[in-house]
Amino acid sequence: MGTNHGQRQLHLGAFIFGVGHHIAAWRYPLTDTGGLLKLDFYKRFAQTAERGKFDLVFIEDIPVLPEPLNRAVQYTLPVRAEPLTLLSALASVTKKIGLVGTVSTTYSEPFHVARKFASLDHLSGGRAGWNAVTTSMENTAKNFGRDHHLDHSLRYERAKEFVDVVTALWDSWEEGALVIDKATGQFADPDKVHEINHVGEHFSVRGPLNVHRSKQGRPVVVQAGSSTTGQAFAAQTAEVVFTAWQTLEEAQNFYTSLKSQLPAYGRSPDELKILPGVLPFIGATEEEAKAKEAEFQNLVLPAVGLGMVQNILRVDLSGYPLDGPLPELPDATEINGGKSRYQLLLDMARREQLTIRQLIHRVTGARGHRTIAGTPVQIADQLEEWFVNKACDGFNIMPPYLPGGLDEFVDLVIPELQRRGLFRSEYTGTTLRDHLGLAEPANRFAQRSATSVH
Amino acid sequence: MGTNHGQRQLHLGAFIFGVGHHIAAWRYPLTDTGGLLKLDFYKRFAQTAERGKFDLVFIEDIPVLPEPLNRAVQYTLPVRAEPLTLLSALASVTKKIGLVGTVSTTYSEPFHVARKFASLDHLSGGRAGWNAVTTSMENTAKNFGRDHHLDHSLRYERAKEFVDVVTALWDSWEEGALVIDKATGQFADPDKVHEINHVGEHFSVRGPLNVHRSKQGRPVVVQAGSSTTGQAFAAQTAEVVFTAWQTLEEAQNFYTSLKSQLPAYGRSPDELKILPGVLPFIGATEEEAKAKEAEFQNLVLPAVGLGMVQNILRVDLSGYPLDGPLPELPDATEINGGKSRYQLLLDMARREQLTIRQLIHRVTGARGHRTIAGTPVQIADQLEEWFVNKACDGFNIMPPYLPGGLDEFVDLVIPELQRRGLFRSEYTGTTLRDHLGLAEPANRFAQRSATSVH
């Protein structure tokens, strides 16, 4: 093992979610619930991930409480720090690790988003990444002055234009625009600072940004949608894609499909890294790991698990026996948003002939992502299998509880991956682009750029 | 000195602006221009302010480059980090000092603003404050998809509703709503978590927020407008007001006027602290301080200074002699926004019979705020005079250059204020409300609160 893949190296994200990814994480005895929204808790997370030489920490977001409100508040942990606020706080207590956060394109202004990430990119020395998502929860609209949620395809149109405006604003100050000549009093070169004058269907933005270009050129653009529309969007604009797959074959198909779409946009397949999520239960033996997984499942109140499945499948399952199969459900094309997660669950239930109860267990653990319960060697085997067989470029690691879940991965699994030559033992660069092996995209306004796009 | 004002203590803010407040700060030989948008530069600022026991650091903001663009870029330092990003980074490297940032109500969504400041309030352990401003620069609209800027009175209507929504969201989780009972699986008490169901002229927001109540209850609300409309807004909702006055009498009038308006809203005058801005040039002798001020003025390119005055007065002065008086100008009531700064300049020019050149020098230094050039004792004398004579509750200190300008104030003026019994020698609390002596506002949704407002 470890020699048949040459120099290709895994890319790893450390995914912060509440006090751990498992829906019952907060009930687990070793989970530090006192750390919720406390700086020291997240600082420990980011510093541990940096000790493990992860490429990045990743923070997801939904700007609304889950539905139904009473159940979300009573039985689950629904509060979360706003990602950019948290990442900025972590920029001060880390040195190398990338800082990637989710901000929806559905309810924000491109100028604000461009500016915040550009500011984080400066303050962190070139370590920022933006996970540009569309927001699919119907009730989010009610927190933003709209009665009706945007339709799925309209959300993607808006997202595409949004990302175009944000990246144009990031390009609005060329490399080398700052002069800062104290003697003559020239601060910058106006010929290298550009209005973007964007006028589109959803936005009109003049620019330029009031933040100059950063050390890594501009923040890394990340996306998370895996539907057909989501893939086309990612192929055109994303540099990293987070995704969720249960089987090697599904993941390989997605990997091949998405990478093959890049050349149509003048991009090389290497310019986009695909990182599926993985939730690891780590044990000294396989039995210990499986027992740990079972212990978490036993902490899930039945109504909570059923609610999560119902939210994804948008169906009332209360009339069906927990130990029977799912009822017939429509195809993903007929629903508005969350399409890939919906289809993933449906496919998984059909393929493995899962009962509703079994499906609940899958969803409450990793919300549709892959769960691996095993020894550090077994986990490394499974990660290597996907990586070597071109199912991914790395993984987004989703510790089931915190802080111990990440500690175990860093102390036990990372050394095994390093021993196999699959993962770095030290950072070789300082920016997120360095870690991911991503070049700085050409600046569309640079006059001497050979690949100028505008 | 120092005994005739009992226990009343100064409140001090340390105001970050570029690499110093003077428009030519970046050209001053001792200014660290290499620190621009670098974490270490701001970290040093915040840690120095904390060493000086300041109540808070304060960051202003304008989400647009000044006009005209070419001049702003070529001759001034127009880039700046987004305030919340910067404050969050500073939360990790400070322990006690308050963190106050400007976010405009004109181009933002209340849910995002409530959530970001609530997140900062948690991560900083109760040290966040929001400077809720309206945005008056015409061209800002063009960065946010609107051709026309909102009219002054409409901006204030929107601002008032905006602050109401934000504070309601901060109240949406009552104190004690979190239960976190691992044994029973109850996370929170749904009876203490409230939809706000706001439906108004400008916003419709359901809530609740997805961040629970913080250690200081909620962030401190700060405002900066001093026009008649601005005062009425502040009297109703602000807990701190930043303002700009040149003379003791003007400042006393404003102080008396604003404080007298609080009882009409059921508030005590002590529930709002008034902090005028002061730009100090500090010297071992008065001559040295005046020479330092002159050195800065000599670094201002004439076109830059004239441009700043023209931007505030909205008039083309290029046809008038620099050593002659201002032409006749309309009253502030006839202009749209920036009214108080406009009137301040006009009053100052008339009162002191300033030439255009003299007015330029006033504006380029402190942008209309008070400048004091003198020894540490002289500066302390002048601050004490205003404080003792009820012209203010403290000051927002605007160092002309960084990092030295703040170092000097902390090393030379703060000890003098402490010696006089005017300023703390140690923090006695941990939250921004503690430092400012502000009680936690009653929660409008708390059922057992004696002062519930809804």
Interface residues (C-beta under 8 A of the other chain):
Chain A: A24 W26 R27 Y28 P29 T33 L37 K38 L39 Y42 K43 I62 P63 V64 L65 L69 N70 V73 Q74 Y75 T76 L77 P78 V79 R80 A81 E82 L84 T85 L86 L87 S88 A89 L90 A91 S92 V93 Y107 S108 E109 F111 H112 R115 K116 A118 S119 L120 H122 L123 S124 G125 N139 K142 N143 F144 G145 R146 D147 W173 A177 I180 K182 G185 Q186 F187 A188 D189 P190 V193 E195 F203 S204 V205 R206 G207 P208 N210 V211 H212 L299 L301 V304
Chain B: A24 W26 R27 Y28 P29 T33 L37 K38 L39 Y42 K43 I62 P63 V64 L65 L69 N70 V73 Q74 Y75 T76 L77 P78 V79 R80 A81 E82 L84 T85 L86 L87 S88 A89 L90 A91 S92 V93 Y107 S108 E109 F111 H112 R115 K116 A118 S119 L120 H122 L123 S124 G125 N139 K142 N143 F144 G145 R146 D147 W173 A177 I180 K182 G185 Q186 F187 A188 D189 P190 V193 E195 F203 S204 V205 R206 G207 P208 N210 V211 H212 L299 L301 V304
